[in-house]
Structure formats: C-alpha cells, structure tokens
Amino acid sequence: MKRNYWLDLFTGTTWEEFLKAGGNISGFRESRWSTVQKIKTGDYLICYLTGVSRFIGILEVVDNPFKDNSAIWKDEDFPSRLKVKIVIALKPNTAIPVHTLRDQLSFFQDLKSPHAWTGAFRSSPAKWSLEDGEVVMQALITAKDNPIERPVDPKKLSYRPKGFKSKIGTISMPSPDIEEKEVIDKKSYSEHTEIQYLLLKLGSDMGFDVWAARNDRGREFKGKKISSITKIKTELPNQFDEITNRTIEMIDVLWLQKNNFIAAFEIESTTSIYSGLLRMSDLIAMQPNVNIPLYLVAPDERREKVISEINRATFSRLTPRLSEICRYISFSDLKEKVKQIESIVQYVKPEFLEDLSESCDLEE
C-alpha cells in the first residue's frame, strides 16, 4: 500500500497534552482544513518538536478527517482533526535532533542561506517526499531500539509566541509594555561585554579570525581588553559596497576564515533588542543573497521577546525573512557550552552552533 508522509508540528507542551488525552487525536488549525482533507487513512504523520528541533514520533492515520472543538489542548482548539494511532513515540531527551540527519534529508541540500532549511518546518500538515519520510522513519525505529540520551532545555520546550496570518505570511504582534524602553544599566553593559568576550575568545580558540564592533574594542572583561584577544582583526575583507561594510563593522562579533564569514552574532542584554535586529535587517535588505549565519544572543528570560520581535511584520517583509536566517542563543546555553568544550575547543566545528541555537520561525 502506498502511503504518504506528512509533517506534524508540536511544541513540548502540545505533545504532552496530546499524550495525556490518549494519543489518538492529532489536530491542526482551522486554516489548514483543506490540506488535512488530503490526508488518507494509512498515511504517516512525522511528529517534530519545535523549539528543540527534534523528531519525536510517528503517527498512523486510521480514519477520515473530521472537525471537532472538544478540549485537548489548552491554548488552541486545533479543530481540523485526525484519528491516529501511535507507531513510535520517543521522549524529548531521546528524540532525534534534525541536524543528525542533515546529510540524508533533501531540504538541507543546496541551501540558499545557512538556515533556509527551517522553511520546511514552518507549517503543518505539510506533505513530505517518500524519501525524506523514510529517512526519518528509519531513524526513529533505530532510536526506539537504541535510545541515545541528549539533554533538552525545558525552556525550549515551552510554548512559543503566537503567530498571526497576514498577507506577507505569519507574523507576531508583540504587546506594548515597559520593555520597549531602552535602558542600558551597569549590569546589562557588563553582561554584554562578558558574552562578547566569550564569543570572540571562543572563535579565536577554534582557529578563526574574529572581529569586534569598532566601538567595543576598548571594553574589558575581568581585566582583559577585547582588543587583546588573539586573532582579532583590525580590518574586514572589502567584498561589499561601503554602506554594507559599515553595517557589518558594527555587528558585535564576527567569525571569519580568510575572507569568508563563518558566523555573525548580535548581543542584546539591554531591555530593547532593536539595535541588533535592525543591523541584521539592514544587512539582508542591502545584500539579500548574503550567506552569513546570523545569531541573536540574549538573556534566557528574553527568549520569547526575541522570537516575537524577529517575527514582526517589518522584518517579515524581507527576502529572505529575518526569522528564516537568524537564530537565538541564550546566555546560559552559551556559557555552559563554552565550559563543556574548553578542553577540545580547537577540534570543534562551527556546526555546533546549530544545536546550541534555536529557530525563530513561527508555525503557521
């Protein structure tokens, strides 16, 4: 029997709610009803945890689609529903990180931008190719029989900011609050310097040339000046026009290998996150084909604020959307990872940033 594979997105919260309700009904938003109707009995749903970017299970569809608003999930109804049975269900800490399959999945091939693969996980249900579906299926079977424990951050399993449909796609609408005022106090200034120093030293220890924003060169962390870090550059490769170069020069941290940009980091420890986002959006607007992995590094308590702001309409009009190519890294995750890899840092590849960071895309 020919079966199709469909992506089914969950947060950690909605996955737990699905299981607690019996694990026999999967639901989608009202707007997805026309797509849900294309799913047939016998088709498989590939269950994926947003936030932590892991495959957690396979569900088999056992009956025709139907509409129902009875309570299963707390925050949304997901009334476009399917009766299912669980084929495989892992735990979040044994679920499969998507990047472990990057060499086998089609959407990781020939990327136009480093994080373009996240576009395959923006909405569900979404029909997948038979080849990609079987890759994930086999990986889940293997993980069920031979589980590998990988710690998972509970914060990343929590609910994400709500997305709203618009003519330009799914966007966020952050509510106005006191956090909109920019306040730069001594603590946030010190945090910014600490994280900037850690990122610069990490890149240098990994063997890359590093760049610090020109106006930050005189800052010190624990008595050590940023300008004293090994492999820090005083000039950037001149491969863009003057205005683009000036924008890039103001980015907090850059990792480079010869003339190639390996990663760019904006650090936001003040109560406003606009300065870094605006620099990144200016860069995309001026150079839409630029191939630099972008990361916004901010305090843990600002996670939802960061994701919400990145998905504002003004950043969603860009091509590509800022949320597609910019990922979030928390201060605590960065500090912990730096300690973990300290003894082997010279052997670490920049790909570790993908697992350390989190997608900022909103599910449609």
N, C-alpha and C positions, 0 to 999 in steps of 0.2 A: 504494500500500500504506500502510495506517495504521500508524504506529509510535508508541511511547511513549518519553518521555524519563525517565531515572532518574538521580538524583544518585549519584555515586561519589566518596567522600571519600578523599583521600590526604594523608599528610604528605610533606614533601620527600624523606624517607628512603624511604618505601614506594613513591613514584613512581619513584625511581631504581632501586629493586630490581625493580619491575615491568618497566621498560625493559630492564634488564640480563638479565632472564630471557626476553627475546624479545618482550615487549609483546603477548602473545597470550592471557594468562590474567589475569582480574581476580577477586579473591576477597573474601569477606565473612565475618564471624564466624558460628559455628555457630548462634547465636541468631537469625540473620537468614535461615535457610534457607527458611522458609515464604514470606517476601517474595521471595527470589531465585527461587523456583519460578514466580512470576507474570511474570517477565521472559521475553519471547519473542524468537525469532530475528528479527533486523531492528531490534529496539529499540536506542536510543542511550543510552549512559552519559555523563553530563556529569561530567567529571573536575575536581575542585576541590581546591586545596591549602589545608588548614587551616593556621593559624599566620600565613600571609601573605594569606589571604582572596582567592585568585585562581583564576580558571578557566584550566585549562591544556590541556584537550583534550577530544576526543570519541572514544568507542569504539563500534563497532558489534558487537552480539551476533551470533555466527554459528552457534551450536548450542545445544542444550538445557542447562539447569543440571546440574551434577554435583558430587559431593563427592570431595575429594582432600586429603590432608595432606602431599603431597610438598613439599619445601622451595623456597620462592620468597622469602618474607620472613623476616627474621632473628628478629624479636621475637614474631611471632604466625603461626599457620598459615593463618588465613582460609580454612577448608576449604569454605565454600559458594561454588562457583566457576562462572565463565562463560568460554567460549572467545570471544575478541573479536579484532577487527582494528582497528588504529588508523586513524581517519578524519582526525583533526587532532591533533598533539602539538606544543605550544609549549615554550619554555624558561621556567624560573621568572622570568627577568628580562624576558620578553616576554609572560608570561601576563597575563590581564585582571583588574585589581582589581574586585571585585564592586561597589564604590561608583560606578564609572564607568557602571554600568547601573541605578543605583537608580531613575531616573525611568521605567524601562521594565519592571521586574520587580514582580510583584504583591505579594510579601511585604514590600516597602518602603512600601506604601500603608497609610494609616490605622493607623500604629503606636500601640500602647497604651503603649509605653515606648520610649525612643530606640534601644535595642539589641535590641528584640524580634525584628528580622529574623534574628538569629543562630539562632533556633529552627529555621529552615529548613535549617540545616547541622549538626544535632546527630547525625544517624544516617544510614547508607546501607546498602543502597539505599533511596531514597525516591522515589516517583513524583512527577514534576512535571507541571504543566499544559503542554499543547501550546504555548500562547502564550509561557510563560516559557522553555521549551526552545528554541523557535525564535529567541527574542531572543539567547540565549547562543550558539546555533549560528551565527547570522549574525555576531555579534561576533567569534567565533573564526575564522571564514573571513576576515573583514576583517583581523584581527590576523596571520593567517598570511601574507596577501598584502602587508600593510603593517605590519610589526612596529614597535612602539614600545618602546624600552628604558626600563625602570623598575628602578632598583636594588632588590635584595632582600636583606634581612638574613639571613645564613646561620643565625644563632641561631634565627630564627623558622621556619626550615625543618626544624629538628631535631625529634626525637621528643618528644611531649607526655606528661605523666603518664598512667599507665594508669587507665582508668575501670572501675568495678565496678558491675554491675547490683544494684539494690536495690528495695524496694517503693516508694520515693519517687523512683526514676529512677536515672540513672548518677551515681555519686559517686566521690570519691577517698578513699584511705586512706593519708595521709602516714605514713611510718615515723618513730617517735620517734628523735630524735638530739639532739646538743648544741645545735642551732639553736633548740630550743624554749625555751631560757632567754633572757630578755630582757636584753640588755646594751646600755647606752647609753654609748658611749665618746665621746671628743672628736671623733674622725674622723666618726662617724655623725651626731653632733649638728651638725657643720659642714656635712656633705652635705645634711642635711635643710633647713638654713637656706638653702643655696645654691639648691636646687631650688624651695623655697617662694618665694624672692625672684624667681627666673626666671619662675615661673608667674604670680605677681602682676604683675610688670612687663610680661610678655607680654600678659596680659589687659587691663591698663591701656592699653598702646600700641595694642591693637586697638580701643580705644574703649569697653570695658566698665567698669562699676564692679566693684571687686574687694573681696573680704573675706578677711582672715586670721584664723585662730583667735585668740580674745581673749588667750590666754596666750602667744602668739608675737609680739605687737606690738612688744615691746622688743628682739627679736633684730636682729642686724646682719649684713650681708654686704658685705665689702670697705668697711667704714666707713659704710655706708648703712643706716639703720634701715628695717625693714619698714613702720613707721608713716608714713614719709616718702614712700612711693610715691604718685604721682598717682592720683586717682580711688579711693583706698581708702575704704571706708565704715566708719562708726562704729556704724551700726545697720542691722539687716536688716529687710526687709519683714515685717510681722506677719500672715502669712496662715495660719499653722498654730497649733495649741494650744501651750501653754507648754512642755511636755516635748519636743515635736518641735523647737521653736525652739531650745531649749537644746542639743539634739543637733546641729542644723545649725550653731550658733555655734561648735562645737568642731571642725568639719571644717577641714582645713588651709588650703585655698584654694577660694574660690568666685568664679565669674564671673557677673555679673548685668547685665541690661539692663532698666532701670526696675525693675519688681517681678518680673521673670521670671528664673529661674535658668537660665543657659546651660550651665554645667558645674560639677562638684564634683570636687575632687582630694584624695586622701589620700596622703601621702608616707610611705614606710616605709624608713628607712635603718638601723634597728636590726636585730638578729637575730630579733626577733619581729615578725610582721605583723598580730598580732591586734587591736591597738587600732583601726586604721583600718577593718578588716573588721567589727569589732563595731559601730562607729559607723554604718557603711553598713547593716548588717543591722538595727540598731535603727530606722533611718530607714524602711527598707522595711516592717518589722513594724508600725510606727505609721502609716505612710502608704503602703499598697500601690499606690495609684494615682499616686504622686508621679512627675512627668515630668522628672527631672533626670538628664542623662547623668553617670554615675559613672566615675571613673578611679582606679586604684591605681598610683602611680608609685613604682618601686623599682629598686634596682641591677640591672644586667644579670645578674649571677650568681644573683639570686634569682628569675629568671623562672619556672622550673619549680616552685619553692616557692610562689610566689604563686598560680599556676594550681591547684596541688594543694590549697592551703588554701581557696581560694574554693569549691572543689567538695566540701568536707567535708559530711557529712550534715546538720550543724546549719544550714548556710547553704543547703542544697539543699531544705530543708523550707519555705523562704519562698515566698510567692507575690507576684511572680514570683521564681524562683530568683536568688540573688545573681549567679551566673555569667552569667545572661542579660542583666543590665543594667550590670555592672561590667566594664570593660576594663583591660588592663595597658599601661603605658607605661614603657619603660626609661629610666634616667637618660641613657645615651649618646644614644639617639634624640632625646630632648627637647633636649639641649644642641646637637646637630647641627642640628636643625630651627630652633631659635632663631637660630642663626648664618645659616642659609640665607635666612630671611625677614626679617632685620633691616632691610633697606633698603625693604621693601614691606609691613611689618607692618600699617600702617593700612588696607591693602586686603584683608588675609587674613580669610577667613570661618572660623567655628568648626568647620565641617565637616572641616577639615584634620585634626582630632583622630581621625577615624575611620581614616584611612590611617596616621597616626602610631601608633595604638594597636593592640592585638591582642585578639581574642576570648579569653575564658577558659573557654568551653564545652568539655566533653569529648565526644568522639564516643562514641556508644553502641556 
